[in-house]
Amino acid sequence: MNELFEKLSAGKLELANRVVMAPMTRSRAVHDGKVTALHAEYYAQRAGAGLIITEGTQPSVRGQGYIWTPGLHTDEQVEAWRAVTDAVHAEGGVIFVQLMHTGRVGHPSLYPDGGLPVGPSPIATGEGMWSPEGMLDHPEPREMTLDDIAEAVADFAAAARNAVAAGFDGVELHGANGYLIQQFLADGSNKRTDAYGGTIENRIRFGVEVAKAVADAIGPERVGFRVSPGGIANGVSESDTDELYAALVEALAPLGLAYLHVMELGDRERTRRIRAAWPGTLILNPHPTPESFPASPEAGVEALREGVADAVAFAELWLANPDLPARIKAGGPYNEADRATFYGGDHRGYTDYPVLS
């Protein structure tokens, strides 16, 4: 497993190892989108990661898609996050915040004005949002106007500046998992006929504009971009995945971003093509086959040895094992994740997983 513990440069960062903590929604923020002391403890426990990428964090009010998720669009949210970054840095860690605008994945109950979520086209996900009152169907979103699109781009840039003010080392732009950026990419959710729809060149436009705006705001060396090629989460569908991501990678490559983060979904050949096209650091959440979920240290080492990744991201392993690097070096054992406590709740299933003695 020695390859996992080699140092790595990403942007201007020097990472102590190649074991990255993937972003994971845990739904433990308070009602106004602020993180708490519990978040600071949770992330500081995992500061042994070469890089921590936080849970998805909304860049605006309308960017929220779930209850109890954090934001980075108010001064109070910035101040709350500062306690988290201070705690991680005190343990020698590096931490990026994932900026996640959920787009059509939302519900009027989340927004003070009771309005609709927004998306590239008025097409519902066909899915729903969990609430204490039960599942709530995602409504048909309001189709974004050109002004809405410009505002969303500006919101990402403003949230990135807030992230730097909160002490984050950088931000990751969530272009995966069926959220707003992927909703524009995917032809199943994007039926626009203007400059943001139709051709691949038009469908990648929003994501590239977000990346450029954020890179201009805080420096490209502080910016990562996550994709899930071929992913169908939250009702998205792509009919031209390989051509789509080839064009997206080609457009992002000149920006000099810190890294590209690929959620591999059982297609190693696709990953190889993306690796060949991406000139910078590539972080891979390694799932070379449909049966290889959740990602394992063995899959991570294989990806590094094959050269399809510069670092590997683990999710469930980090959730249940705050001392994951030590456990990998020891060959285990690994705590088993408690799925009943993944979302919402208190410290149980969050900060109480044991470490090796």
ZAKE-602590 format. One record per residue: residue number from 1; residue in one letter; x negated, y, z negated of N, C-alpha, C in turn. Coordinates in pm, whole numbers, plus 50000, padded with zeros to 5 digits. Each point is the difference from the previous one (the first is absolute). Layout:
   resi   resn     npx     npy     npz    capx    capy    capz     cpx     cpy     cpz
    NUM      A       X       Y       Z       X       Y       Z       X       Y       Z
...
// end
This chain:
   resi   resn     npx     npy     npz    capx    capy    capz     cpx     cpy     cpz
      1      M   49918   49879   50000   50082   50121   50000   49914   50127   50000
      2      N   49869   49989   50022   49912   50115   49986   50037   50114   50093
      3      E   50054   49968   50118   50035   50105   50096   50100   50099   49943
      4      L   50088   49954   49911   50101   50088   49941   49939   50106   49909
      5      F   49876   49979   49958   49942   50089   49899   49883   50082   50054
      6      E   49992   50008   50132   49905   50093   50059   50059   50140   50003
      7      K   49916   50100   49988   50046   50138   50005   50046   50036   50141
      8      L   50082   50105   50008   50056   50040   50129   50020   50150   50004
      9      S   49964   50062   50112   50030   50141   50023   50129   50011   50079
     10      A   50092   50084   49952   50126   50026   50070   50022   50149   50000
     11      G   49992   50063   50117   50000   50146   50002   49873   50047   49930
     12      K   50017   50086   49902   49886   50044   49919   49995   49928   49866
     13      L   50085   49899   49984   50005   49925   49876   49900   49885   50002
     14      E   49947   49971   49883   49917   49882   49982   50076   49907   49906
     15      L   50048   49890   50054   50079   49906   49922   49909   49893   49941
     16      A   50024   49968   49874   49914   49906   49928   50016   49857   50048
     17      N   50115   49968   50057   50022   49866   50054   50106   50009   50109
     18      R   50035   49887   50058   50092   49995   50113   50134   49938   49963
     19      V   50029   49999   49871   50125   49944   49948   50095   50117   49973
     20      V   50092   50024   50091   50089   50116   49995   50133   49961   49937
     21      M   50054   50089   49919   50134   49981   49944   50101   50059   50096
     22      A   50086   49916   50055   50100   50044   50096   50111   50079   49932
     23      P   50068   50087   50075   50113   50075   49942   50116   49907   49969
     24      M   50060   50020   49881   50112   49917   49958   50102   50085   49927
     25      T   50120   50007   50051   50109   50070   49932   50033   49926   49871
     26      R   50003   50073   49888   50031   49938   49870   50119   50066   49932
     27      S   50047   50114   50050   50124   50064   49953   50002   50023   49849
     28      R   49899   50072   49954   49994   50031   49858   49983   50149   49973
     29      A   50021   50084   50100   49995   50145   49978   50128   50045   49930
     30      V   49993   50116   49937   50119   50056   49937   50085   50067   50107
     31      H   50120   50043   49960   50103   50038   50097   49960   50116   50090
     32      D   49909   50086   49957   49961   50114   50083   49873   49972   50080
     33      G   49969   49874   50019   49887   49964   50084   49864   50017   49936
     34      K   49995   50006   49868   49872   50013   49931   49951   49866   49951
     35      V   49868   49979   50013   49940   49883   49940   49978   50027   49851
     36      T   49967   49894   49927   49990   50009   49854   49867   49945   49951
     37      A   49983   50000   49870   49879   49943   49940   49986   49851   50033
     38      L   50113   49934   50023   49995   49858   50036   49932   49980   50135
     39      H   50026   50091   50094   49932   49993   50130   49849   50018   49983
     40      A   49961   50094   49916   49857   50023   49978   49933   49874   49945
     41      E   50066   49934   49909   49945   49876   49944   49991   49892   50106
     42      Y   50106   49985   50077   50008   49897   50105   49887   50016   50101
     43      Y   49982   50119   50053   49897   50019   50102   49860   49997   49940
     44      A   49981   50053   49880   49868   49996   49937   49957   49857   49972
     45      Q   50095   49913   49966   49968   49858   49980   49939   49938   50125
     46      R   50035   50052   50117   49960   49942   50128   49892   50081   50071
     47      A   49929   50083   49923   49898   50088   50057   49878   49924   50052
     48      G   49992   49871   49977   49892   49920   50056   50015   49977   50149
     49      A   50112   50038   50057   50016   49991   50145   49902   50093   50070
     50      G   49954   49959   50117   49919   50092   50079   50079   50125   50033
     51      L   50130   49982   50025   50092   50110   50027   50138   49958   49952
     52      I   50064   50088   49923   50141   49984   49964   50082   50083   50097
     53      I   50104   49940   50058   50099   50074   50076   50130   49990   49921
     54      T   50055   50114   49961   50116   49998   49912   50126   49954   50071
     55      E   50103   49982   49919   50135   49977   50051   50041   50114   50093
     56      G   50094   49973   50090   50050   50103   50090   50060   50116   49924
     57      T   49962   50121   50041   50035   50122   49928   50062   50099   50098
     58      Q   50120   50047   49970   50073   50082   50097   49940   50141   50011
     59      P   49983   50047   50126   49945   50134   50022   50104   50110   49994
     60      S   50128   49962   49984   50108   50098   49999   50122   49937   49935
     61      V   50098   50082   49969   50123   49948   49942   50064   49898   50093
     62      R   50012   50033   50129   50067   49913   50095   49914   49879   50036
     63      G   49875   50001   49959   49913   49887   50028   50017   49884   49906
     64      Q   50084   50012   49898   50020   49893   49903   50098   49896   50051
     65      G   49967   49873   49978   50088   49894   50047   50044   49902   49894
     66      Y   49945   50014   49879   50031   49908   49891   50012   50077   49870
     67      I   50068   49941   49904   50007   50062   49868   49866   49981   49927
     68      W   49968   50097   49914   49886   49989   49908   49865   49994   50071
     69      T   49992   50061   50120   49870   50008   50067   49943   50141   49983
     70      P   49868   50013   50000   49937   50130   49971   49993   50089   50123
     71      G   49982   50130   49974   49984   50098   50106   49873   50080   49983
     72      L   49969   50080   50102   49886   50093   49995   50037   50129   50068
     73      H   50120   50051   49966   50047   50123   50065   50041   50107   49899
     74      T   49975   49980   49871   50025   50103   49900   49876   50017   49913
     75      D   49988   50114   49937   49886   50025   49911   49999   49901   49883
     76      E   50118   49966   49951   50009   49907   49888   49952   49860   50040
     77      Q   50032   49959   50121   49953   49869   50048   49848   50000   50016
     78      V   49945   50109   50051   49855   50011   50014   49933   49988   49864
     79      E   50051   50072   49901   49941   49996   49867   50008   49860   49940
     80      A   50111   49931   50021   50014   49866   49947   49900   49903   50065
     81      W   49982   50012   50130   49905   49913   50068   49856   50026   49955
     82      R   49970   50124   49958   49864   50031   49960   49954   49912   49884
     83      A   50091   49965   49912   49964   49912   49888   49962   49861   50052
     84      V   50062   49957   50110   49967   49870   50059   49862   50004   50063
     85      T   49974   50100   50081   49870   50006   50067   49887   50019   49899
     86      D   50024   50079   49896   49898   50016   49896   49969   49866   49934
     87      A   50104   49921   49973   49981   49871   49934   49921   49904   50088
     88      V   50030   49999   50129   49929   49912   50093   49856   50044   50015
     89      H   49978   50129   50015   49863   50049   50017   49917   49977   49874
     90      A   50062   50007   49884   49928   49975   49875   49949   49857   49994
     91      E   50067   49909   50071   49956   49860   50006   49912   49972   50121
     92      G   49963   50107   50075   49912   49984   50114   50068   49961   50129
     93      G   50134   50013   50007   50075   49958   50116   50018   50107   50105
     94      V   50045   49957   50117   50033   50087   50113   50146   49975   50034
     95      I   50078   50109   50019   50144   49984   50016   50055   50092   50108
     96      F   50071   49940   50095   50077   50071   50102   50148   49987   49966
     97      V   50080   50101   50033   50144   49989   49986   50059   49970   50137
     98      Q   50095   49908   50002   50069   49972   50126   50120   50094   50013
     99      L   50001   50079   50107   50112   50089   50029   50099   49926   50088
    100      M   50122   49985   49949   50101   49916   50065   50130   50077   50014
    101      H   50030   50042   50122   50132   50054   50032   50081   49883   50052
    102      T   50110   49967   49931   50073   49878   50035   50098   50019   50116
    103      G   50026   50125   50040   50087   50022   50115   50140   49948   49976
    104      R   50047   49914   50091   50137   49951   49993   50022   49901   49884
    105      V   49891   49956   49940   50009   49912   49884   50025   50087   49877
    106      G   50125   50029   49975   50036   50088   49890   50150   49999   49978
    107      H   50044   50088   49909   50143   50003   49968   50034   50138   49944
    108      P   50120   50052   50029   50038   50133   49950   49992   50015   49849
    109      S   50013   49891   49926   49994   50008   49854   49863   50043   49950
    110      L   49898   49992   50085   49865   50039   49960   49976   50150   50009
    111      Y   50084   50072   50076   49970   50137   50035   50094   50096   49927
    112      P   49947   50109   49946   50085   50094   49925   50117   50054   50080
    113      D   49983   50013   50133   50109   50054   50081   50095   49892   50050
    114      G   49972   49873   49967   50087   49892   50045   49999   49978   50149
    115      G   49899   50054   50070   49994   49988   50145   49952   49864   50045
    116      L   49997   49981   50131   49958   49874   50058   49848   49991   50007
    117      P   49947   49878   49997   49860   49984   50037   49983   50035   50147
    118      V   49875   50017   50042   49973   50041   50138   49918   49894   50071
    119      G   50007   50002   50132   49923   49906   50080   49987   50051   50142
    120      P   49921   49932   50081   49984   50045   50139   50128   49991   50080
    121      S   50086   49902   49967   50127   49981   50070   50107   49959   49898
    122      P   50126   50021   50032   50108   49966   49906   50031   49851   50002
    123      I   49902   49920   49955   50014   49855   49997   49970   49954   49858
    124      A   50094   49935   49937   49982   49952   49863   49909   49878   49997
    125      T   49942   49974   49883   49910   49885   49985   50075   49868   50001
    126      G   50127   50003   49959   50073   49876   49980   49971   49937   49867
    127      E   49926   50071   49916   49964   49949   49868   50049   50097   49893
    128      G   49947   49991   49878   50052   50082   49893   49897   50032   49894
    129      M   50041   50083   49905   49915   50043   49890   50054   49947   49868
    130      W   49913   49944   49918   50042   49955   49869   50024   50120   49909
    131      S   50104   49993   49919   50027   50101   49899   50056   49930   49877
    132      P   50002   50066   49885   50058   49937   49881   50146   49960   50018
    133      E   50067   50064   50096   50140   49968   50028   50016   49889   50104
    134      G   49887   49949   50051   50004   49896   50102   49939   50050   50130
    135      M   50006   49919   50103   49942   50036   50129   50086   50106   50069
    136      L   49931   50100   50057   50066   50107   50074   49952   49992   50145
    137      D   50091   49991   50093   49962   49991   50141   49929   50126   50047
    138      H   49894   49981   50076   49938   50115   50065   50098   50057   50102
    139      P   50031   50128   49993   50092   50057   50098   49929   50026   50133
    140      E   50077   50031   50100   49941   50046   50126   49929   50131   49972
    141      P   49872   50011   50033   49927   50122   49968   50036   50115   50094
    142      R   49969   50119   49955   50014   50117   50086   49879   50006   50093
    143      E   50025   50013   50130   49890   50008   50095   49922   50129   49978
    144      M   49870   49987   49990   49916   50116   49972   49994   50094   50121
    145      T   50014   50127   49974   49979   50101   50103   49851   50027   50013
    146      L   49963   50078   50099   49859   50037   50015   49952   50078   49878
    147      D   50087   50083   49944   49963   50073   49878   49981   49904   49883
    148      D   50085   49898   49992   49984   49899   49894   49866   49929   50013
    149      I   49962   49967   50123   49874   49930   50023   49883   50089   49957
    150      A   50004   50126   50041   49893   50092   49962   49993   50015   49848
    151      E   50116   50003   49935   50003   50012   49855   49941   49876   49933
    152      A   50031   49882   50054   49945   49877   49943   49849   49996   50012
    153      V   49948   50042   50115   49854   50006   50017   49939   50094   49897
    154      A   50061   50117   49983   49951   50096   49902   50009   49946   49858
    155      D   50105   49923   49972   50015   49941   49867   49887   49902   49970
    156      F   49962   49919   50098   49887   49909   49980   49873   50079   49969
    157      A   49975   50107   50074   49879   50079   49978   50003   50067   49863
    158      A   50115   50052   49960   50011   50063   49869   49979   49898   49888
    159      A   50057   49881   50017   49982   49896   49898   49854   49957   49993
    160      A   49929   49999   50113   49858   49966   49999   49920   50104   49923
    161      R   50033   50127   50019   49932   50103   49922   50031   49984   49852
    162      N   50124   49965   49969   50036   49974   49860   49922   49882   49944
    163      A   49977   49900   50083   49924   49883   49956   49858   50040   49959
    164      V   49936   50083   50080   49866   50046   49965   50005   50082   49870
    165      A   50102   50083   49987   50015   50079   49877   50021   49910   49879
    166      A   50062   49882   50022   50024   49906   49891   49878   49914   49970
    167      G   49893   50016   50076   49878   49926   49972   49981   49874   50080
    168      F   50088   49971   50097   49982   49881   50082   49878   50016   50090
    169      D   49936   49888   50029   49886   50000   50091   50043   50009   50146
    170      G   50127   49972   50026   50052   50008   50135   50142   49950   50004
    171      V   50054   49989   50122   50138   49954   50019   50003   49895   50108
    172      E   50097   49911   49989   50031   49906   50107   50137   50033   50055
    173      L   50010   50011   50132   50126   50026   50067   50068   49868   50031
    174      H   50123   49986   49953   50071   49873   50015   50069   49996   50136
    175      G   49935   49934   50095   50058   49983   50133   50051   49860   50023
    176      A   50034   49931   49891   50036   49858   50008   50135   49974   49934
    177      N   50036   49872   49995   50112   49950   49918   50136   50062   50032
    178      G   50017   50052   50120   50130   50050   50040   50036   50136   49945
    179      Y   49903   50078   49952   50028   50134   49950   49985   50103   50113
    180      L   50006   50128   49970   50025   50099   50103   49902   49995   50117
    181      I   49871   49990   49971   49905   50000   50111   50023   49879   50089
    182      Q   50020   49881   49942   50027   49884   50084   50136   50008   50067
    183      Q   50095   50067   49937   50130   50019   50065   49985   50076   50131
    184      F   49909   50096   50004   49972   50070   50125   49925   49909   50098
    185      L   49908   49919   49949   49922   49912   50087   50086   49896   50069
    186      A   50096   49945   49925   50073   49881   50046   50116   50036   50091
    187      D   50008   49934   50115   50107   50034   50094   50136   49949   49955
    188      G   50004   49912   49901   50129   49957   49947   50068   50104   49913
    189      S   49921   50088   49939   50055   50104   49913   49989   50138   50061
    190      N   49926   50015   50107   49979   50129   50065   50060   49995   50141
    191      K   50115   50062   50016   50067   50007   50131   50004   50143   50053
    192      R   49907   50083   49956   49998   50139   50041   49967   50013   50149
    193      T   50041   50111   50057   49970   50027   50140   49917   50126   50017
    194      D   49948   50052   49886   49916   50121   50008   49853   49959   49990
    195      A   49914   50093   49959   49856   49976   49997   49958   49901   49892
    196      Y   50093   49958   49914   49967   49906   49892   50062   49862   50022
    197      G   50050   49972   50118   50062   49870   50027   49981   49956   50142
    198      G   50033   49874   50023   49991   49945   50136   49868   49932   50023
    199      T   49903   50069   50056   49870   49940   50032   49919   49976   49873
    200      I   49902   49913   50013   49909   49977   49888   49930   50130   49961
    201      E   49956   50075   50099   49933   50128   49971   50088   50090   49914
    202      N   50128   50002   50026   50091   50083   49922   50028   49942   49862
    203      R   50010   49867   49991   50035   49939   49872   49886   50005   49899
    204      I   49875   50007   50047   49889   50012   49906   49977   50146   49959
    205      R   50068   50093   50066   49971   50142   49982   50017   50044   49854
    206      F   50110   49958   49934   50024   50044   49864   49890   49952   49906
    207      G   49966   49873   50005   49896   49948   49912   49866   50068   50021
    208      V   49966   50025   50126   49873   50067   50029   50003   50144   49952
    209      E   50114   50068   50017   50010   50138   49949   49987   50004   49849
    210      V   50059   49904   49930   49985   49994   49855   49853   49981   49963
    211      A   49932   49906   50065   49860   49974   49970   49914   50124   50025
    212      K   50024   50069   50111   49922   50120   50031   50026   50109   49897
    213      A   50127   50020   49963   50033   50106   49904   49938   49973   49864
    214      V   50004   49876   49957   49943   49965   49869   49847   50008   50005
    215      A   49940   49954   50109   49855   50011   50014   49956   50146   50001
    216      D   50076   50086   50065   49968   50143   49999   50015   50060   49861
    217      A   50096   49947   49922   50029   50055   49868   49894   49965   49897
    218      I   49951   49875   50003   49910   49957   49891   49869   49939   50050
    219      G   49983   49991   50131   49881   49938   50057   50026   49856   50038
    220      P   49962   49960   50121   50028   49864   50047   49935   49892   49916
    221      E   49887   50033   49936   49931   49900   49919   50077   49961   49874
    222      R   50109   50074   49972   50085   49969   49885   50131   49932   50041
    223      V   50011   49959   50126   50129   49953   50052   49989   49858   50055
    224      G   50088   49912   49953   50017   49868   50058   50136   49989   50064
    225      F   50019   49898   50083   50126   49982   50074   50032   49852   49999
    226      R   50122   49965   49953   50039   49859   49990   50102   49963   50108
    227      V   49980   49882   50060   50092   49950   50102   50033   49854   49972
    228      S   50114   49956   50052   50039   49859   49991   50049   49955   50137
    229      P   49908   49979   50094   50040   49966   50138   50088   49876   50006
    230      G   50114   50015   50066   50093   49890   50012   50089   49980   49880
    231      G   49989   50086   49901   50081   49986   49880   50146   50031   50025
    232      I   50087   49931   49926   50144   50018   50017   50066   50047   49871
    233      A   49920   50048   49904   50056   50044   49872   50098   50115   50021
    234      N   50103   50001   49919   50100   50107   50001   50067   50018   50136
    235      G   50013   49890   50071   50081   50001   50122   49934   50054   50125
    236      V   49869   50027   49999   49936   50050   50123   49972   49884   50095
    237      S   49986   50034   50126   49961   49900   50100   49921   50070   50110
    238      E   49896   49929   50048   49913   50052   50105   49998   49901   50115
    239      S   50027   50047   50121   49997   49911   50116   49865   50001   50070
    240      D   49911   50092   49960   49874   50020   50072   49885   50021   49901
    241      T   49992   49913   49900   49909   50021   49888   49856   50019   50043
    242      D   49947   49913   50082   49858   50007   50033   49966   50129   50074
    243      E   50081   50038   50097   49975   50124   50074   50019   50121   49908
    244      L   50099   49993   49912   50031   50110   49909   49883   50030   49908
    245      Y   49946   49897   49935   49893   50024   49903   49866   50024   50067
    246      A   49981   49950   50121   49880   50037   50075   49998   50150   50026
    247      A   50117   50055   50036   50008   50145   50026   49986   50079   49871
    248      L   50061   49952   49893   49991   50071   49872   49856   50004   49950
    249      V   49933   49886   50003   49862   49994   49954   49911   50090   50085
    250      E   50023   49999   50132   49920   50085   50088   50020   50148   49967
    251      A   50124   50038   49963   50027   50140   49968   49946   50040   49863
    252      L   49997   49906   49906   49952   50030   49866   49847   49998   49991
    253      A   49936   49920   50083   49856   49979   49990   49918   50129   50001
    254      P   50030   50098   50086   49916   50121   50004   50012   50089   49877
    255      L   50097   49973   49912   50022   50088   49886   49897   49982   49889
    256      G   49928   49889   50002   49898   49978   49898   50058   49968   49863
    257      L   50110   49926   49995   50064   49967   49874   49911   49907   49916
    258      A   50027   49998   49870   49921   49917   49909   50015   49852   50033
    259      Y   50121   49959   50034   50021   49859   50031   50135   49980   50067
    260      L   50012   49883   50064   50127   49947   50046   50030   49878   49914
    261      H   50122   49992   49948   50042   49891   49911   50105   49918   50073
    262      V   49968   49876   50029   50087   49913   50079   50063   49894   49911
    263      M   50133   49998   50001   50076   49891   49938   50013   49890   50104
    264      E   49919   49895   49984   50000   49891   50096   50119   49909   49973
    265      L   50069   49962   50106   50124   49924   49985   49995   49868   50076
    266      G   49890   49927   49978   49991   49867   50056   49949   49992   50141
    267      D   49942   50109   50053   49952   50001   50138   49857   50050   50002
    268      R   49902   49909   49984   49860   50039   49995   49951   50054   50134
    269      E   50053   49951   50110   49959   50052   50130   50033   50148   50012
    270      R   50117   50040   49953   50037   50141   50002   49904   50081   49913
    271      T   49964   49947   49886   49905   50068   49913   49866   50018   50069
    272      R   49956   49897   50072   49872   50011   50070   50003   50113   50103
    273      R   50113   50012   50071   50009   50107   50100   49996   50138   49934
    274      I   50068   50014   49887   49998   50129   49930   49860   50029   49947
    275      R   49936   49899   49944   49863   50018   49949   49906   50046   50112
    276      A   50013   49941   50117   49913   50036   50112   50022   50143   50045
    277      A   50122   50051   49983   50033   50135   50047   49974   50107   49895
    278      W   49992   49962   49872   49986   50099   49894   49852   50020   49965
    279      P   49947   50121   50015   49856   50021   49983   49956   50018   49855
    280      G   50093   50021   49908   49964   50030   49862   50025   49885   49906
    281      T   50011   50034   49871   50025   49900   49897   50140   49942   50014
    282      L   50010   49867   49993   50130   49933   50008   50021   49919   49873
    283      I   50109   50030   49930   50044   49923   49884   50110   49907   50046
    284      L   49988   49873   49966   50097   49900   50044   50067   49934   49880
    285      N   50134   49996   50005   50075   49916   49907   50013   49865   50071
    286      P   49914   49903   49966   49977   49885   50088   50104   49889   49989
    287      H   50074   49982   50109   50095   49890   50013   49982   49941   50140
    288      P   49898   49919   50021   49969   49953   50136   50106   49910   50061
    289      T   50081   49937   49916   50107   49914   50049   50128   50033   49924
    290      P   50115   49964   50053   50125   50027   49930   50009   49932   49863
    291      E   49918   49898   49976   50006   49928   49873   49904   50057   49895
    292      S   49927   50105   50033   49891   50045   49911   50040   50116   49910
    293      F   50125   50003   49956   50047   50102   49906   50011   49937   49861
    294      P   49966   50071   49893   49931   50128   49998   49852   49985   50035
    295      A   49934   50112   50029   49860   49998   50040   49914   49942   49888
    296      S   49899   49923   50039   49912   49934   49903   49857   50050   50016
    297      P   49917   49985   49895   49858   50035   50015   49932   49923   50113
    298      E   50038   49874   50018   49942   49920   50108   50031   50060   50137
    299      A   50125   50046   50018   50037   50065   50126   49924   50130   50017
    300      G   49975   50070   49889   49925   50124   50008   49857   49979   50043
    301      V   49935   49901   49941   49862   49970   50038   49992   49956   50147
    302      E   50096   49919   50042   50004   49956   50140   50009   50119   50094
    303      A   50083   50099   49966   50016   50118   50085   49871   50081   50007
    304      L   49930   50013   49887   49874   50074   49999   49895   49926   50082
    305      R   49993   49871   49985   49900   49921   50073   50026   50001   50150
    306      E   50127   50001   50035   50036   50003   50141   49978   50137   50062
    307      G   49991   50103   49916   49978   50135   50050   50125   50074   50039
    308      V   50119   49948   49962   50124   50069   50034   50038   50103   49894
    309      A   49922   50009   49892   50028   50097   49894   49870   50043   49935
    310      D   50003   50124   49946   49888   50049   49920   50030   49988   49851
    311      A   50128   49996   49966   50045   49980   49863   50135   49930   50006
    312      V   50039   49939   49891   50127   49925   49999   50086   50048   49884
    313      A   50129   50009   50026   50095   50050   49901   50086   49884   49951
    314      F   50017   49995   49868   50086   49902   49936   50107   50074   49922
    315      A   50119   49943   49997   50112   50062   49930   50037   49919   49877
    316      E   50067   49887   50021   50050   49921   49888   49888   49958   49905
    317      L   49883   49971   50054   49888   49962   49913   49962   50114   49906
    318      W   49999   50123   50051   49967   50115   49916   50112   50027   49899
    319      L   50123   49980   50042   50113   50024   49911   49986   49916   49873
    320      A   49963   49874   50016   49997   49908   49886   49864   49985   49935
    321      N   49895   50054   50066   49864   49981   49949   49925   50133   49998
    322      P   50013   50076   49892   49934   50131   49996   49849   49991   50011
    323      D   49943   49885   49967   49855   49978   50010   49968   49911   50120
    324      L   50066   50024   50112   49988   49911   50116   49857   49975   50044
    325      P   49912   50101   50011   49863   49969   50042   49931   49898   49909
    326      A   50019   50013   49870   49938   49903   49908   50056   49861   50023
    327      R   50128   49990   50025   50061   49868   50022   49954   49939   50132
    328      I   49984   50084   50103   49949   49947   50127   49859   49946   49980
    329      K   49915   50075   49930   49863   49955   49976   49997   49871   49920
    330      A   50096   49985   49909   50005   49880   49915   50071   49884   50068
    331      G   50057   50024   50119   50076   49896   50066   50135   49975   49937
    332      G   50056   50101   49932   50128   49988   49931   49977   49972   49853
    333      P   50104   49967   49927   50138   49982   50045   50069   50135   50024
    334      Y   50111   49998   50072   50076   50120   50029   50136   49996   49930
    335      N   50036   50115   49941   50135   50011   49944   50102   49990   50111
    336      E   50114   49942   49971   50110   49993   50096   50089   50122   49983
    337      A   50034   50064   50112   50083   50121   49995   50143   49965   49960
    338      D   50058   50084   49914   50138   49983   49956   50089   50084   50089
    339      R   50066   49937   50095   50082   50073   50097   50118   50072   49937
    340      A   50045   49952   49887   50115   50063   49935   49967   50141   49950
    341      T   49871   50031   49985   49961   50132   49948   49927   50083   50106
    342      F   50012   49963   50128   49933   50077   50105   50050   50144   50003
    343      Y   50132   50020   49988   50058   50133   50023   50076   50046   49875
    344      G   49964   50119   49953   50070   50057   49886   49960   49933   49869
    345      G   50046   50061   49890   49971   49943   49870   49893   50076   49926
    346      D   49939   49933   49902   49901   50063   49914   49863   49938   50024
    347      H   49922   49985   49891   49864   49949   50013   49996   49851   50035
    348      R   50109   49930   49974   50002   49856   50024   49991   49970   50151
    349      G   49905   49918   50035   49975   49972   50141   49932   50115   50073
    350      Y   49948   50093   49923   49937   50120   50059   49860   50020   49942
    351      T   49991   50023   49871   49870   50023   49937   49962   49891   49900
    352      D   50078   49892   49992   49974   49900   49897   49942   49869   50055
    353      Y   49958   49999   50127   49933   49879   50050   49863   49987   49933
    354      P   49966   49882   49951   49873   49983   49928   49879   50001   50092
    355      V   49886   50036   49943   49873   49994   50071   49921   49882   49946
    356      L   49897   49960   50075   49914   49891   49954   49929   50042   49872
    357      S   49988   49909   49908   49927   50030   49876   49852   49986   50025
// end
